[in-house]
Amino acid sequence: EEEEEEEVGSDTGDNVDSGGEANDIENKDADDKEERPGTGTLVSLLPINPNASGQISTKEDHEFASASEWLQSHLPSRPADKNTKYSANIQPLVSCGATHTSFILPKQNATSAAGEAHLVGTIFGHTYHNLTVQPTRLPLRIMRVSSGRRHVLALTEGASPGGGVVMSWGAGHFGQLGHGPDLTSCLEPRIVERLLPHVVGGHVIEIAAGGLHSAAIVATSSKNQKAFPATNGDTKESIIVRETKTFAWGSNRKGQCGIEGGKCATVPEPLPVVMVKRGETTKREEDTKTDLVDKNVHFEKLSLGRLHTVALTAYGEVFTWGSTSMGRCGHSSMDPGRGSDRRFVQQPRHVSALRNVSIEAITAGAAHTLALSKGGRVFAWGSGSDGQCGQGHAGNLFSPRAVQGLPTGSSVLQKIVPKKKAPTKEEPNDDSKGKD
C-alpha cells in the first residue's frame, strides 16, 4: 500500500563528519526506501519463553494460555461501574505520529475514566476530527503510549504482580503491530499476546513505536538486580541495574529490529533482540565485575526512528542499531557508502563517542538522534539537512557532537527530566573530568 511505503528524499546539505569537515558523500539516501509488503523474506517465528534449564521452550513443550484466558485468571472481579479503572487518576501523556496524535487524559469528571486512550487525526485511512476514545475493553488504565508513523502502542497498568498488557492498533503491513502475519491492521486496540507476562517470563517496562517497527523492554527477573549510588554531578539518587530483555518486531530491512538469527525483511511478532555481552562493545571499569546482572547489557529506555533504534542502559550508555545512513546511529567508523556491509548494524552497538558521558534521556527522529547527559548537555548526530542537529549548518553528523547555545546543567534537566532533582552546583565541564 502506497501510504506504507517508505519515503525517499534527497538532502541538500553537505555531509559533515565528527570533526566538522565536509565530505563528498552523496546526500541522497536511496537505500532508505522500504520494500512493499509481501516482498523480501519473512522471518520464521521462534519460541521466546526460557524454561528452567535455560533453554528456549517450544510450542509443544508448553501451550501458552491465550490473552483471554490469562486475563480471566489474573483480573479481579470487574466492579459494578464498568467504566471504573483501577486507579482514580493519571498524569496526561501525549505522543505524535505522522498523521495522528494519541493522548492519555486524566480523570475529567465523575463519569469519565482515567487512563483511556484518545486519538485525533488520521490513522490507517480513518480520520478522527475530534478526540476519540480508543476502546481497550479492559478495566485497566493505560500507563504509556507511543505513536509510530501510522500505528500506536499502549501499555496498561499491571493486571497482576506479573505486569501489564501491551496493545497495538493502526496500520501493520510490515508486522509493526506484532499480531502475526495474518493480521496486518486493526482500528481498535488489540493485545499483543506474544508480550503477555507468562509468555516472555517477565513484565513489560518500556514500549516504543518507530516508523515501521516497534520494540519493548521486559524486566525478566526481580532477583538479579543491584543498586549503587550515582557518582555523576551532585545527584544523590541510587541507580538500579536489573536484568531485562528487549523484543522488537516490524520492518527489519535495515536490521533495525536487531533480532537473533540475523537479517530478515519482516518480523510479524515480537522476537528477542540480540543480547550483547558486557565488555564486547563497552570499555567500562565495571566490565570486569562478575555480578550476574552485569554479564550482559540490559536496556532501560528505547526510542525508535524511521530505520534505526536507540537504547539506553541504567549506567547511561547509549546503544544503536539499524541503518547507518547519514550517521543516524552515531558510529563514525561505519561511514555509509563503502560497502553494503557498512550500511546497517544488525545488533546493538555501543556509541563509543559517548563512552565518557553518562546519558539521562534519548530520543530518535526520522534520521537523527539526540541525547541528554546527566550534566545537562545535549548531543546530536545523524541527518542535518534541515539544521535539525543544531550545529549551525545543514550537514550530517556521523558522530555525536554537543549542541552549542543551549543552557546546561539544572535548567535543561528541569525542563526535560523534571522527576530528577536538579544539581545545586554548577556542573563541571565534560572534558575536565571525563564524565558528566
N, C-alpha and C positions, 0 to 999 in steps of 0.2 A: 504494500500500500504506500502511495506516494508520501503521505504525511509522516510515515515511519521511516522513510529512507533518510540516511544521514546527510546533513547539509555539507556542501563543499564550498569554501570561499577562498579567495586569493588575498593574501596580506600585501599591503603596500609599503610597509615599513622595512627598514634594514634589520637584518638579524644582528644581535649583539651577544657576544659570549660573556662568560662570567667576569671577564676583566673589562668589559665595556667597549671592546674594539669591534668594528664592523666586520662581518664575514660575507662571503659570496654565496652563501647557501640560498637556494631557491626558496622563496616565501610561500609559494603555492603548496598547500597541504593536500596533495592529491590522494594520499593514502588514507585520509580521514574518512573517506566515503564508505559507509557500511553497505554490506550486501543486503539484497532484499530478502525478506523471509522466505524460507524454503530452499535457499541456496547454501552451499558450503556443507560442512559436516555437522552432525548433531551428536552431542556427547551422550554416551550411554549412562543411565542413572546408576549411581553407586550407593550401597548401603552406608549409613553415616553414624550409626549408634554403636560405640565401643562396648564390648561385653566385659565381663570381669577379668578375662585373661589378657585384655588389652588389644585383642583382635577386633576387627570390624564384623559385627553381626550381619548375617544375610537375612533376606526376607523369610527364608524357610526356617531359620533359627528362631525367629520371634515375629509373630504377627502383631504389628502395632495397632493400637486402638485408633479408630477414626476420630476426627475432631469432635463430632457429636458425642461419641461415647466418652471421650476424655473429659469434655466439658460437663457432661451429666454427672460424672463421678467426682468432679472437683468443685463445681459451683455449689454454693449453699442454696437453700430454697429461695426462689425469687419472691421478693416482697409483694404485698398486695398492689402497691403502686408500681406498675411495670416500667415507668419512666425513671424510677429512682436508681441512681448509680450507687456504688459502694461509698464513694466519697462525696461530700456535700459540695465541694468547690475545687477549683483548679486554676492555675495560672494560665493566662492566654498564650497560645502558640500560633505561629504562622509559618508557612513555607510556600515558596513560589515555584511554579513550573513554567513551561514555555508559554502556555496559553491559559493557565488557570492558577488560582491561589487557594490553598487549603488552610482552614482555621480550626483551632480548638478553643472554644469560648468558655468563660467561666459561667457560673450559675447566674442567670439574668433575673429570674423572679421565682416565686414559689412553685410554679408549674413547670418551669423549664428544668432540663437536666444538664448537669455539668459534664464536661468531657466528651461531648458529642463532636463528631467531625462535620464541619461545614465546608462547602466548596462554592466558589464563584468563578465564572469563566467557562472555557470550553475544554472538555476532556473527552477524547475518543469520539469526536463528532457530535457530542451532546453539550448544549450551551445552557448554563445557569446564569441568568441575568441578575439574580439576587442571591444572597447567602442561602444555601440549601443544605439541609441536614442529609448526610450520607448514612443511611441506617446500618448499624452494625448488628442489631438484633441480639445484643448481649448485654447483661446487666453489669457491664464493666466500663469504666471511663477510659478514654484514650490519654495516654501519658506523653506520647511522642508522635510526631507526624513529619513526613519527609516527602516532598514532591519531586518527581523526576520530570523528564521532558513532557511526557503525556501519561504518567501514571503516578499513583500515590501509595505510600506505605504508612501504616499506622501500627503503634504498639500500645496495647492495653495495659492496665494495671494487673497485678498478679491475680490469677483466678485461684491460686493456692500458693503455698510456700515454694512451689516449683517454678513460679514465674508467670509472665503474661502471655498474650497471644498476639502474633503478627498477622495483620490483614493487609490486603492489597486490592487495588482496583484501577481501571483505566485500560489503556492500550498495552498489549503484551505480546506482539507478534515475534519479538526476539526472546521471549521467555522471561522478561523482566518482572512479571507478576509472580513467578515461582509456583504456578499451579500445574505444571506439567505441559507436555507437548500438545495435549488435546484441548486445552482451554487457553485461547490466545487473547481474550479480552473479557471484561465484566464491568458493568456500570455501578455495581454496589460492592461494598467491602466484603471480601471473602477471606477466610482463614487460610494461611499458608501452612498446610498440615505438616510439611517436612521440617517446620521450625517449632513444633509443639515440644514442650519440655521433656516429655517422655521419649521423644524420638531423638533429639540432639543431646540428651543427657545433661541438661542444664537450662538456665533461663536466659532469655534474650535481654541484653542491657543496652543495645545500641542498634539503630536502623539507619540506612542511608539509601536514597534513590538517586541515580545518576541519569545520564542522557538516555541510555537504552539498557542499563544494567542496574542491579540492586545488590545490597550487602547487609549483613547483620553480624553482630558480635554476641557470642553466647558465653556466659560465665559457667564453666563446666564443673568447678569444684569450689566449695567454701572452705575446705580444709587446707588446700595447697595455696596459701597466700601469706604475705608477710607485710609488716608495716615498719617504716623507719622515718625519722624526722627529716623534713626537707632542708636542704642547705643552700638554696638559691635565694639571693637577696635577703630580705628580712622576714620572709614567710616562716611562720612557726607551725604550720599545719603538717600533719604526717601524710606520707604517701603510702597508699595501699596497693601492693602489686599482687594480682590474683591470676589464677590460671584461666585463660579464655581461649576460645576457638572462633575463627572468623569464617563465615559462609558467604558465598556470592553466587549470583545467577543472572541470566540475561545474555546480552550480546557479549561475545568474547573474541571477536575477530582480531583485536589488538592485544589480547592477553589481559584485558582489564579485570577479568574475574579472578585471575591468578590461581585457578583451581588445581588440585592434584591431578596428575595424569597428562599434563601437557596442554597444548593449544587445541581448541575446538571452536567452531563458529558460534554455536548457540548452547546455552546451558539452561534448560527449561525448568529446573528445580534447584533449590539450594544445595550446593556441594561445598566441601571444606576447601579453604584457601591453603596453599602450601605452607606448612609450618616451618618457620625459619629458626634454626638453632642459634642460640646466643653465642657470639664470637665469630660466626661465619661472615657476617657483614657489619658488625659493630666493633668498635675499639674502645671499650669502656673498662675501667679498672674492675668493676663488679663482674665482668665476664668470667673471671677465674673462680667465682664462688660456686659452691656445689649445691646450693638450695634447689630443691626440685622445681620450684616455680621459676627459677632463673635459667633452667636448661634450655628453654625455648623463649622466643619473643612473643609476648602477649599484648594484643592491642586493646585499647580502651575507647578510642574515638575513631570515627570514619567520616570521610567526605568524598563524594564521587563527582567527577567531571564528566565530560562527554565521552572520552575514550581513556580515562585514567582513574586510578583510585589512590587516595591518600589516607594513611592510617597513623595513629599516634599512640605511643606506649605510655604507661604510667611514669616512666622515667623521663618523659619529654622528648623521646626520639621520634623522628619522622621517617616513615617508610612510604614508598610509592611504587606503583607498577602499572603497566598498560602501555599506551603509545608514548614514545619519547619525542614525537614530532613537536617542533617549536620549543622544546625544552620543558614541557609541562611536568615531567617527572623530576626535574632538577638534578639529573645525573650528567654532569658536564663531560664525563669521559665517554658517554654514549651518544656522540653527535650524530643525528639522523642524516641519512643520505649517503652513508658509506658502506652500505650493505644491508640486505633485508634483515639479518640477524640483529642489527643495531636499532631497528625502528620500533621495537617494543620490548618491554620487560615482562616476562611471563610469571614472575613470582615476586613477592615483596622484597624490595631492596632499600637499604638504608641510604638516606640522603646525607652523604658523608660531609658535605659542606657545612652542615649544622651540627656536627659531632660535638662541638664545644659549647653549644647553646641548648638550653632547656626550653622546650616549646610548651606553651599552655593551650593553644587553640589552633585549629587548622580549618581551612575552607577551600574548596576547589571550584573554580569557574569552568567554563566550557573547555578552555585550553590553557588556563593559567592557574596558579596556586598561591595562596597567602598563608603565612604562619605568624602567630603572635607569641613572642617569647615571654617567659615569666618576668623578665626585666622590663617589659613594656615595649620592646622593639618589634616592628613589623617587617617581615621578609617576603619578597615576591620573586616568582620565577615563572617562565613559560611565555605564552604569546603576549606580545606587547604592541601589536599593530595599531591599536587604538589608544595607546598610552595606559592600559589597564594595570601595568606593573608599577606605575608611579615613579618612573626613573627620569622623566623629563624628555623622553624620546620615544619614537614608535618602533622600537626594535625588540626582538625576542631575547629572553634570558635563559641560558642553559644551566645556570646555577643560581641558587638563592642570593639575593642582594637586598640589603636593608633599604627600606623606603625612607628617603630623606624628607624633612619638613613636617613630620608628624610629631606630636607631643609624645614623650617617652615616660616610662615609669608609671606612677599611680594614676595619672589622668587617663591613659589608654586602658589600663586594667579595670578601672571603674566603669568605663563605658562598654567594654567588650566582655569582660568577665566579672560581672557585678557580685557574684557569690564569693569571690576570693577577697580576703582582706588586703587592701592596698598597702604597699610598703610606706612606712612613715619617713624613711630617709631617702635621700637622693640615690637612685640606682647607680651602681658602678658601671663604667664603660665596659662593654663586652670584651674589648680587646685587652683591657688592663688586667682582667682576672681570668680570661679564657672561658668564662661561663657566666650565663645570666643569673 
